[in-house]
């Protein structure tokens, strides 16, 4: 029974990776871009308040803030792809070890940078 599930898990995960996750990446980035435009266009906020708003946005979304200055905030986050993890399970768990090694040691984090 588990072999049958694993046979179907790999193609289903392929579909979700190439169709669903790839389609949602621009939507994910658009949230940050829209927030940035909203804060930049708000003339009532001082530069210090804008930096505080950017820091809060990054912290609420699980980003580790790596750089803060008077004019810039930079945050990083590693994004775990459940589709790639499911593909790893679909190739009899060897792929899980390979993906987790990639995730922890080789994957570059997603970087969001705001400038005032």
TORMAR-725332 format. One record per atom (N, C-alpha, C): residue number from 1; residue in one letter; chain; x, y negated, z. Coordinates in pm, 1 decimal. Example, Ala and Ser with C-alpha at 12.3 -4.5 7.8 and 13.67 -1.06 7.14 Angstrom:
2
+-----+---+---+----------+----------+----------+
:   k : r : c :     east :    north :       up :
+-----+---+---+----------+----------+----------+
:   1 : A : A :   1319.0 :    569.0 :    780.0 :
:   1 : A : A :   1230.0 :    450.0 :    780.0 :
:   1 : A : A :   1320.0 :    330.0 :    780.0 :
:   2 : S : A :   1285.0 :    225.0 :    708.0 :
:   2 : S : A :   1367.0 :    106.0 :    714.0 :
:   2 : S : A :   1290.0 :     -3.0 :    787.0 :
+-----+---+---+----------+----------+----------+
END
This chain:
116
+-----+---+---+----------+----------+----------+
:   k : r : c :     east :    north :       up :
+-----+---+---+----------+----------+----------+
:   1 : X : A :     82.0 :    120.3 :      0.0 :
:   1 : X : A :      0.0 :      0.0 :      0.0 :
:   1 : X : A :     86.2 :   -126.4 :      0.0 :
:   2 : X : A :    192.3 :   -125.2 :     81.3 :
:   2 : X : A :    275.1 :   -245.0 :     89.0 :
:   2 : X : A :    351.2 :   -269.1 :    -42.3 :
:   3 : X : A :    383.7 :   -161.4 :   -115.0 :
:   3 : X : A :    451.6 :   -178.6 :   -243.9 :
:   3 : X : A :    359.1 :   -244.6 :   -344.9 :
:   4 : X : A :    231.5 :   -213.0 :   -338.7 :
:   4 : X : A :    134.5 :   -274.3 :   -429.0 :
:   4 : X : A :    123.6 :   -423.2 :   -398.4 :
:   5 : X : A :    119.5 :   -458.0 :   -270.8 :
:   5 : X : A :    113.2 :   -599.2 :   -231.9 :
:   5 : X : A :    238.3 :   -671.9 :   -279.1 :
:   6 : X : A :    354.6 :   -610.0 :   -262.4 :
:   6 : X : A :    479.5 :   -673.5 :   -304.4 :
:   6 : X : A :    486.5 :   -689.2 :   -456.1 :
:   7 : X : A :    427.8 :   -594.7 :   -529.1 :
:   7 : X : A :    427.8 :   -607.7 :   -675.6 :
:   7 : X : A :    348.3 :   -730.1 :   -719.3 :
:   8 : X : A :    240.5 :   -759.4 :   -650.4 :
:   8 : X : A :    157.8 :   -874.0 :   -687.0 :
:   8 : X : A :    204.5 :  -1004.3 :   -622.6 :
:   9 : X : A :    278.9 :   -992.8 :   -514.3 :
:   9 : X : A :    323.3 :  -1112.3 :   -443.2 :
:   9 : X : A :    421.2 :  -1193.8 :   -526.8 :
:  10 : X : A :    512.1 :  -1128.6 :   -595.2 :
:  10 : X : A :    611.3 :  -1201.6 :   -675.0 :
:  10 : X : A :    546.8 :  -1283.9 :   -786.3 :
:  11 : X : A :    459.7 :  -1226.5 :   -870.8 :
:  11 : X : A :    398.8 :  -1309.8 :   -975.8 :
:  11 : X : A :    306.6 :  -1419.0 :   -921.5 :
:  12 : X : A :    237.8 :  -1391.9 :   -811.8 :
:  12 : X : A :    152.4 :  -1495.0 :   -752.3 :
:  12 : X : A :    237.7 :  -1609.1 :   -700.3 :
:  13 : X : A :    349.3 :  -1576.9 :   -636.1 :
:  13 : X : A :    439.8 :  -1680.4 :   -585.3 :
:  13 : X : A :    501.7 :  -1759.2 :   -700.5 :
:  14 : X : A :    532.3 :  -1692.7 :   -810.8 :
:  14 : X : A :    583.3 :  -1763.1 :   -929.4 :
:  14 : X : A :    482.3 :  -1866.3 :   -978.4 :
:  15 : X : A :    357.7 :  -1826.2 :   -984.5 :
:  15 : X : A :    252.5 :  -1918.0 :  -1026.5 :
:  15 : X : A :    245.8 :  -2038.5 :   -933.0 :
:  16 : X : A :    243.1 :  -2013.2 :   -803.0 :
:  16 : X : A :    232.8 :  -2123.6 :   -708.1 :
:  16 : X : A :    354.3 :  -2215.0 :   -714.1 :
:  17 : X : A :    474.1 :  -2158.2 :   -736.7 :
:  17 : X : A :    593.5 :  -2242.7 :   -743.1 :
:  17 : X : A :    592.0 :  -2331.6 :   -866.7 :
:  18 : X : A :    568.2 :  -2272.0 :   -983.4 :
:  18 : X : A :    579.2 :  -2348.6 :  -1107.3 :
:  18 : X : A :    456.3 :  -2433.1 :  -1138.3 :
:  19 : X : A :    340.9 :  -2397.7 :  -1088.6 :
:  19 : X : A :    220.3 :  -2473.0 :  -1119.4 :
:  19 : X : A :    180.0 :  -2564.3 :  -1003.4 :
:  20 : X : A :    164.6 :  -2507.8 :   -886.1 :
:  20 : X : A :    111.1 :  -2585.0 :   -773.5 :
:  20 : X : A :    216.9 :  -2675.8 :   -711.0 :
:  21 : X : A :    331.5 :  -2619.4 :   -671.0 :
:  21 : X : A :    432.8 :  -2700.5 :   -603.0 :
:  21 : X : A :    493.3 :  -2806.2 :   -694.7 :
:  22 : X : A :    520.1 :  -2771.5 :   -816.4 :
:  22 : X : A :    579.1 :  -2868.6 :   -909.6 :
:  22 : X : A :    481.9 :  -2982.1 :   -939.9 :
:  23 : X : A :    352.3 :  -2951.3 :   -943.0 :
:  23 : X : A :    251.4 :  -3053.4 :   -969.0 :
:  23 : X : A :    234.9 :  -3145.2 :   -848.1 :
:  24 : X : A :    254.4 :  -3091.5 :   -729.3 :
:  24 : X : A :    234.6 :  -3170.3 :   -608.1 :
:  24 : X : A :    355.4 :  -3255.1 :   -569.1 :
:  25 : X : A :    473.1 :  -3230.0 :   -625.1 :
:  25 : X : A :    591.0 :  -3310.0 :   -590.8 :
:  25 : X : A :    572.1 :  -3458.6 :   -622.0 :
:  26 : X : A :    523.0 :  -3495.4 :   -740.3 :
:  26 : X : A :    500.4 :  -3638.9 :   -765.7 :
:  26 : X : A :    395.6 :  -3699.3 :   -672.8 :
:  27 : X : A :    293.9 :  -3621.7 :   -635.8 :
:  27 : X : A :    193.4 :  -3671.7 :   -542.1 :
:  27 : X : A :    256.1 :  -3697.7 :   -405.6 :
:  28 : X : A :    344.9 :  -3608.8 :   -362.7 :
:  28 : X : A :    414.0 :  -3623.2 :   -235.3 :
:  28 : X : A :    499.8 :  -3750.1 :   -235.2 :
:  29 : X : A :    572.6 :  -3772.2 :   -343.3 :
:  29 : X : A :    656.6 :  -3891.4 :   -353.3 :
:  29 : X : A :    572.6 :  -4017.8 :   -364.1 :
:  30 : X : A :    456.9 :  -4008.7 :   -427.1 :
:  30 : X : A :    369.4 :  -4125.0 :   -444.7 :
:  30 : X : A :    319.8 :  -4178.8 :   -311.1 :
:  31 : X : A :    300.6 :  -4091.5 :   -213.4 :
:  31 : X : A :    258.8 :  -4136.0 :    -80.4 :
:  31 : X : A :    362.6 :  -4231.2 :    -22.5 :
:  32 : X : A :    488.7 :  -4196.0 :    -34.9 :
:  32 : X : A :    595.8 :  -4281.4 :     16.4 :
:  32 : X : A :    609.1 :  -4409.9 :    -65.3 :
:  33 : X : A :    594.4 :  -4398.7 :   -196.2 :
:  33 : X : A :    604.6 :  -4517.0 :   -281.9 :
:  33 : X : A :    490.4 :  -4614.9 :   -255.5 :
:  34 : X : A :    369.8 :  -4563.6 :   -239.4 :
:  34 : X : A :    254.9 :  -4650.2 :   -209.8 :
:  34 : X : A :    270.7 :  -4719.8 :    -75.5 :
:  35 : X : A :    319.9 :  -4645.9 :     24.3 :
:  35 : X : A :    342.9 :  -4705.8 :    155.3 :
:  35 : X : A :    447.9 :  -4816.4 :    145.3 :
:  36 : X : A :    551.9 :  -4790.7 :     69.6 :
:  36 : X : A :    657.6 :  -4891.3 :     52.0 :
:  36 : X : A :    603.4 :  -5017.0 :    -13.6 :
:  37 : X : A :    522.2 :  -5000.9 :   -116.3 :
:  37 : X : A :    465.2 :  -5117.9 :   -184.4 :
:  37 : X : A :    371.3 :  -5195.1 :    -91.4 :
:  38 : X : A :    295.1 :  -5122.6 :    -10.9 :
:  38 : X : A :    203.2 :  -5186.9 :     81.9 :
:  38 : X : A :    279.3 :  -5270.9 :    184.4 :
:  39 : X : A :    386.7 :  -5216.7 :    238.4 :
:  39 : X : A :    465.9 :  -5288.8 :    338.7 :
:  39 : X : A :    541.3 :  -5405.8 :    274.9 :
:  40 : X : A :    596.9 :  -5386.1 :    156.3 :
:  40 : X : A :    671.2 :  -5494.2 :     90.1 :
:  40 : X : A :    580.2 :  -5610.7 :     54.6 :
:  41 : X : A :    457.7 :  -5582.4 :     19.3 :
:  41 : X : A :    365.3 :  -5688.8 :    -21.2 :
:  41 : X : A :    295.2 :  -5756.5 :     96.7 :
:  42 : X : A :    315.8 :  -5706.7 :    217.0 :
:  42 : X : A :    255.2 :  -5766.6 :    334.9 :
:  42 : X : A :    343.1 :  -5882.0 :    383.2 :
:  43 : X : A :    299.8 :  -6003.5 :    356.6 :
:  43 : X : A :    379.2 :  -6121.9 :    390.1 :
:  43 : X : A :    371.1 :  -6159.0 :    537.4 :
:  44 : X : A :    279.4 :  -6099.6 :    610.6 :
:  44 : X : A :    265.4 :  -6131.9 :    752.8 :
:  44 : X : A :    373.5 :  -6066.9 :    837.5 :
:  45 : X : A :    437.6 :  -5960.8 :    787.4 :
:  45 : X : A :    537.6 :  -5887.8 :    864.7 :
:  45 : X : A :    676.6 :  -5947.2 :    845.7 :
:  46 : X : A :    752.8 :  -5950.5 :    954.1 :
:  46 : X : A :    892.6 :  -5991.5 :    943.2 :
:  46 : X : A :    974.8 :  -5871.3 :    896.5 :
:  47 : X : A :   1100.1 :  -5895.9 :    863.0 :
:  47 : X : A :   1186.2 :  -5787.0 :    817.0 :
:  47 : X : A :   1204.8 :  -5681.5 :    925.9 :
:  48 : X : A :   1215.6 :  -5725.5 :   1049.4 :
:  48 : X : A :   1232.8 :  -5630.9 :   1160.6 :
:  48 : X : A :   1107.8 :  -5544.3 :   1178.2 :
:  49 : X : A :    990.2 :  -5602.3 :   1163.0 :
:  49 : X : A :    865.5 :  -5525.2 :   1172.8 :
:  49 : X : A :    852.3 :  -5427.1 :   1056.3 :
:  50 : X : A :    897.4 :  -5468.6 :    938.0 :
:  50 : X : A :    893.9 :  -5378.4 :    822.9 :
:  50 : X : A :    984.5 :  -5257.9 :    846.2 :
:  51 : X : A :   1104.1 :  -5281.4 :    899.2 :
:  51 : X : A :   1196.6 :  -5172.0 :    929.0 :
:  51 : X : A :   1133.1 :  -5077.6 :   1031.2 :
:  52 : X : A :   1066.2 :  -5133.0 :   1131.4 :
:  52 : X : A :    998.9 :  -5051.3 :   1232.2 :
:  52 : X : A :    888.2 :  -4966.8 :   1169.0 :
:  53 : X : A :    811.3 :  -5026.2 :   1079.1 :
:  53 : X : A :    704.8 :  -4951.8 :   1009.6 :
:  53 : X : A :    763.6 :  -4837.5 :    926.9 :
:  54 : X : A :    872.6 :  -4865.0 :    856.5 :
:  54 : X : A :    937.9 :  -4760.8 :    776.2 :
:  54 : X : A :    988.4 :  -4647.0 :    865.4 :
:  55 : X : A :   1049.6 :  -4681.4 :    978.2 :
:  55 : X : A :   1099.2 :  -4579.0 :   1070.3 :
:  55 : X : A :    985.0 :  -4493.2 :   1122.9 :
:  56 : X : A :    873.8 :  -4556.0 :   1157.5 :
:  56 : X : A :    758.7 :  -4480.2 :   1207.2 :
:  56 : X : A :    703.6 :  -4386.9 :   1100.1 :
:  57 : X : A :    696.8 :  -4434.2 :    976.4 :
:  57 : X : A :    647.2 :  -4351.4 :    866.6 :
:  57 : X : A :    735.4 :  -4227.8 :    848.5 :
:  58 : X : A :    865.2 :  -4247.4 :    852.2 :
:  58 : X : A :    955.9 :  -4134.5 :    835.2 :
:  58 : X : A :    946.1 :  -4037.8 :    953.2 :
:  59 : X : A :    938.4 :  -4090.1 :   1074.0 :
:  59 : X : A :    929.6 :  -4004.2 :   1191.3 :
:  59 : X : A :    799.1 :  -3925.4 :   1193.3 :
:  60 : X : A :    689.0 :  -3986.5 :   1152.8 :
:  60 : X : A :    560.6 :  -3916.9 :   1151.4 :
:  60 : X : A :    557.3 :  -3804.9 :   1049.2 :
:  61 : X : A :    638.9 :  -3815.8 :    946.2 :
:  61 : X : A :    642.7 :  -3711.5 :    843.5 :
:  61 : X : A :    756.5 :  -3612.3 :    865.0 :
:  62 : X : A :    821.1 :  -3617.9 :    979.3 :
:  62 : X : A :    921.8 :  -3517.7 :   1013.6 :
:  62 : X : A :   1059.5 :  -3541.8 :    955.5 :
:  63 : X : A :   1088.0 :  -3662.7 :    912.8 :
:  63 : X : A :   1218.1 :  -3694.2 :    856.6 :
:  63 : X : A :   1315.4 :  -3731.3 :    967.1 :
:  64 : X : A :   1439.6 :  -3691.0 :    950.2 :
:  64 : X : A :   1546.0 :  -3729.5 :   1041.9 :
:  64 : X : A :   1605.6 :  -3859.8 :    989.4 :
:  65 : X : A :   1602.6 :  -3962.3 :   1070.0 :
:  65 : X : A :   1653.0 :  -4092.7 :   1027.1 :
:  65 : X : A :   1804.7 :  -4089.8 :   1036.7 :
:  66 : X : A :   1869.7 :  -4108.6 :    921.6 :
:  66 : X : A :   2015.4 :  -4097.8 :    917.2 :
:  66 : X : A :   2084.9 :  -4232.6 :    912.3 :
:  67 : X : A :   2015.0 :  -4335.5 :    868.9 :
:  67 : X : A :   2079.3 :  -4466.0 :    857.7 :
:  67 : X : A :   1976.0 :  -4575.5 :    880.9 :
:  68 : X : A :   2009.5 :  -4668.5 :    968.2 :
:  68 : X : A :   1923.2 :  -4783.5 :    994.0 :
:  68 : X : A :   2011.5 :  -4906.7 :    997.8 :
:  69 : X : A :   1975.3 :  -5006.1 :    920.4 :
:  69 : X : A :   2043.4 :  -5135.3 :    925.8 :
:  69 : X : A :   1936.0 :  -5243.2 :    925.3 :
:  70 : X : A :   1978.6 :  -5366.3 :    917.9 :
:  70 : X : A :   1880.4 :  -5475.4 :    920.2 :
:  70 : X : A :   1801.4 :  -5483.8 :    790.3 :
:  71 : X : A :   1847.8 :  -5416.4 :    685.9 :
:  71 : X : A :   1777.7 :  -5425.0 :    558.0 :
:  71 : X : A :   1744.2 :  -5290.0 :    495.5 :
:  72 : X : A :   1779.2 :  -5179.2 :    563.2 :
:  72 : X : A :   1758.4 :  -5048.9 :    500.2 :
:  72 : X : A :   1733.0 :  -4940.7 :    604.5 :
:  73 : X : A :   1643.0 :  -4847.7 :    569.2 :
:  73 : X : A :   1616.2 :  -4727.9 :    649.9 :
:  73 : X : A :   1626.0 :  -4607.8 :    556.9 :
:  74 : X : A :   1696.2 :  -4505.2 :    602.9 :
:  74 : X : A :   1713.7 :  -4385.7 :    521.3 :
:  74 : X : A :   1681.9 :  -4263.6 :    606.7 :
:  75 : X : A :   1600.3 :  -4174.6 :    552.9 :
:  75 : X : A :   1563.5 :  -4052.5 :    622.8 :
:  75 : X : A :   1580.3 :  -3931.1 :    533.9 :
:  76 : X : A :   1609.5 :  -3816.9 :    596.4 :
:  76 : X : A :   1629.8 :  -3692.2 :    522.8 :
:  76 : X : A :   1548.5 :  -3580.4 :    586.0 :
:  77 : X : A :   1505.1 :  -3487.5 :    499.6 :
:  77 : X : A :   1428.6 :  -3372.6 :    547.4 :
:  77 : X : A :   1447.1 :  -3257.6 :    450.6 :
:  78 : X : A :   1471.4 :  -3140.7 :    504.4 :
:  78 : X : A :   1475.8 :  -3020.4 :    420.6 :
:  78 : X : A :   1332.6 :  -2969.0 :    408.2 :
:  79 : X : A :   1293.0 :  -2941.3 :    286.2 :
:  79 : X : A :   1156.0 :  -2896.6 :    261.5 :
:  79 : X : A :   1158.1 :  -2747.7 :    230.1 :
:  80 : X : A :   1088.8 :  -2670.3 :    313.6 :
:  80 : X : A :   1081.8 :  -2526.2 :    297.2 :
:  80 : X : A :    976.3 :  -2492.8 :    192.5 :
:  81 : X : A :   1015.6 :  -2420.9 :     90.4 :
:  81 : X : A :    923.7 :  -2381.1 :    -15.0 :
:  81 : X : A :    866.2 :  -2243.1 :     17.7 :
:  82 : X : A :    739.0 :  -2241.9 :     51.2 :
:  82 : X : A :    675.0 :  -2115.3 :     85.2 :
:  82 : X : A :    664.0 :  -2024.4 :    -37.0 :
:  83 : X : A :    654.0 :  -2082.6 :   -155.6 :
:  83 : X : A :    646.7 :  -2000.9 :   -277.5 :
:  83 : X : A :    777.2 :  -1925.9 :   -300.7 :
:  84 : X : A :    890.3 :  -1994.8 :   -282.5 :
:  84 : X : A :   1018.1 :  -1927.1 :   -299.6 :
:  84 : X : A :   1039.6 :  -1821.6 :   -191.3 :
:  85 : X : A :    991.9 :  -1849.3 :    -71.8 :
:  85 : X : A :   1001.5 :  -1751.1 :     35.4 :
:  85 : X : A :    916.2 :  -1628.2 :      2.5 :
:  86 : X : A :    796.6 :  -1649.1 :    -51.4 :
:  86 : X : A :    710.6 :  -1536.6 :    -90.9 :
:  86 : X : A :    773.0 :  -1457.6 :   -205.6 :
:  87 : X : A :    839.9 :  -1527.4 :   -297.7 :
:  87 : X : A :    910.2 :  -1455.0 :   -404.1 :
:  87 : X : A :   1019.8 :  -1367.4 :   -345.3 :
:  88 : X : A :   1087.3 :  -1418.3 :   -243.1 :
:  88 : X : A :   1190.6 :  -1339.0 :   -176.4 :
:  88 : X : A :   1133.3 :  -1214.8 :   -111.2 :
:  89 : X : A :   1015.2 :  -1226.6 :    -53.2 :
:  89 : X : A :    948.8 :  -1109.8 :      5.1 :
:  89 : X : A :    909.0 :  -1013.1 :   -106.8 :
:  90 : X : A :    869.9 :  -1068.3 :   -221.2 :
:  90 : X : A :    828.2 :   -985.5 :   -334.0 :
:  90 : X : A :    940.1 :   -902.7 :   -393.9 :
:  91 : X : A :   1064.9 :   -941.3 :   -370.8 :
:  91 : X : A :   1177.4 :   -860.1 :   -419.5 :
:  91 : X : A :   1239.0 :   -782.6 :   -302.4 :
:  92 : X : A :   1151.8 :   -731.3 :   -217.7 :
:  92 : X : A :   1187.7 :   -640.7 :   -108.7 :
:  92 : X : A :   1284.2 :   -702.2 :     -7.8 :
:  93 : X : A :   1251.4 :   -819.3 :     36.7 :
:  93 : X : A :   1314.0 :   -887.6 :    149.3 :
:  93 : X : A :   1459.1 :   -930.8 :    127.9 :
:  94 : X : A :   1525.9 :   -882.4 :     25.5 :
:  94 : X : A :   1661.8 :   -928.2 :     -1.8 :
:  94 : X : A :   1657.4 :  -1075.4 :    -42.6 :
:  95 : X : A :   1556.7 :  -1111.6 :   -117.8 :
:  95 : X : A :   1540.8 :  -1249.6 :   -161.7 :
:  95 : X : A :   1514.9 :  -1344.6 :    -46.4 :
:  96 : X : A :   1452.6 :  -1297.4 :     60.6 :
:  96 : X : A :   1428.1 :  -1382.3 :    177.5 :
:  96 : X : A :   1560.9 :  -1423.4 :    238.5 :
:  97 : X : A :   1651.2 :  -1329.3 :    251.7 :
:  97 : X : A :   1782.7 :  -1360.6 :    307.9 :
:  97 : X : A :   1858.8 :  -1458.1 :    218.9 :
:  98 : X : A :   1849.9 :  -1436.6 :     89.4 :
:  98 : X : A :   1917.2 :  -1526.9 :     -4.5 :
:  98 : X : A :   1854.8 :  -1665.9 :      2.6 :
:  99 : X : A :   1721.7 :  -1673.7 :      5.0 :
:  99 : X : A :   1657.2 :  -1804.7 :     10.2 :
:  99 : X : A :   1685.8 :  -1876.2 :    141.7 :
: 100 : X : A :   1680.8 :  -1805.0 :    252.9 :
: 100 : X : A :   1708.9 :  -1869.7 :    380.9 :
: 100 : X : A :   1853.8 :  -1917.8 :    389.9 :
: 101 : X : A :   1946.6 :  -1840.7 :    333.0 :
: 101 : X : A :   2086.2 :  -1887.7 :    327.7 :
: 101 : X : A :   2095.0 :  -2014.2 :    244.0 :
: 102 : X : A :   2024.5 :  -2016.2 :    130.7 :
: 102 : X : A :   2022.0 :  -2136.8 :     46.7 :
: 102 : X : A :   1960.2 :  -2254.3 :    122.0 :
: 103 : X : A :   1849.5 :  -2230.0 :    191.5 :
: 103 : X : A :   1777.9 :  -2335.7 :    263.2 :
: 103 : X : A :   1865.9 :  -2398.0 :    371.6 :
: 104 : X : A :   1934.4 :  -2316.3 :    448.2 :
: 104 : X : A :   2010.3 :  -2368.8 :    561.2 :
: 104 : X : A :   2147.3 :  -2424.1 :    523.1 :
: 105 : X : A :   2211.3 :  -2369.6 :    418.1 :
: 105 : X : A :   2348.2 :  -2411.7 :    390.3 :
: 105 : X : A :   2367.4 :  -2485.1 :    258.6 :
: 106 : X : A :   2286.4 :  -2462.3 :    159.6 :
: 106 : X : A :   2312.3 :  -2521.4 :     27.8 :
: 106 : X : A :   2210.8 :  -2626.1 :    -16.5 :
: 107 : X : A :   2086.8 :  -2615.5 :     29.2 :
: 107 : X : A :   1982.7 :  -2705.9 :    -18.9 :
: 107 : X : A :   2010.7 :  -2848.4 :     25.4 :
: 108 : X : A :   1999.3 :  -2939.4 :    -70.1 :
: 108 : X : A :   2013.6 :  -3080.8 :    -37.7 :
: 108 : X : A :   1880.3 :  -3129.9 :     16.5 :
: 109 : X : A :   1884.4 :  -3208.9 :    123.8 :
: 109 : X : A :   1758.5 :  -3257.4 :    181.0 :
: 109 : X : A :   1692.2 :  -3361.6 :     91.5 :
: 110 : X : A :   1561.1 :  -3370.6 :    105.1 :
: 110 : X : A :   1484.5 :  -3474.9 :     35.3 :
: 110 : X : A :   1514.5 :  -3605.5 :    106.9 :
: 111 : X : A :   1556.8 :  -3706.6 :     31.8 :
: 111 : X : A :   1598.0 :  -3833.2 :     89.9 :
: 111 : X : A :   1496.4 :  -3939.8 :     53.1 :
: 112 : X : A :   1453.2 :  -4013.9 :    154.6 :
: 112 : X : A :   1365.1 :  -4128.5 :    134.5 :
: 112 : X : A :   1439.3 :  -4249.9 :    189.1 :
: 113 : X : A :   1449.5 :  -4353.4 :    105.8 :
: 113 : X : A :   1523.9 :  -4472.6 :    144.0 :
: 113 : X : A :   1438.5 :  -4595.6 :    117.8 :
: 114 : X : A :   1425.5 :  -4678.2 :    219.9 :
: 114 : X : A :   1349.5 :  -4802.6 :    207.8 :
: 114 : X : A :   1443.6 :  -4919.9 :    225.7 :
: 115 : X : A :   1427.5 :  -5020.6 :    142.1 :
: 115 : X : A :   1503.8 :  -5144.5 :    155.9 :
: 115 : X : A :   1408.1 :  -5261.3 :    167.1 :
: 116 : X : A :   1444.2 :  -5355.2 :    254.1 :
: 116 : X : A :   1360.2 :  -5473.6 :    276.5 :
: 116 : X : A :   1403.7 :  -5582.2 :    181.0 :
+-----+---+---+----------+----------+----------+
END
